[in-house]
Amino acid sequence: MPVDSLLVSIGVCAMFLIFAFAVAWADHTTSQWLRSRAATKQATTDTEPPYRKAA
């Protein structure tokens, strides 16, 4: 009986760690994508639009 509960505890901990790593990876990937998208958007807004005339 104690071996069964130990195996279940190890299994639960392993599943929690796998889930935590998956969430951390997804957060890192999404944050990296949002940062690159914001940088691209900032770079395009810094330039003068072609329809505006310089004063």
Contacts in CASP RR format, 6 or more apart in sequence:
PFRMAT RR
TARGET T0000
AUTHOR 0000-0000-0000
METHOD contacts of the structure
MODEL  1
MPVDSLLVSIGVCAMFLIFAFAVAWADHTTSQWLRSRAATKQATTDTEPP
YRKAA
48 54 0 8 1.000
END
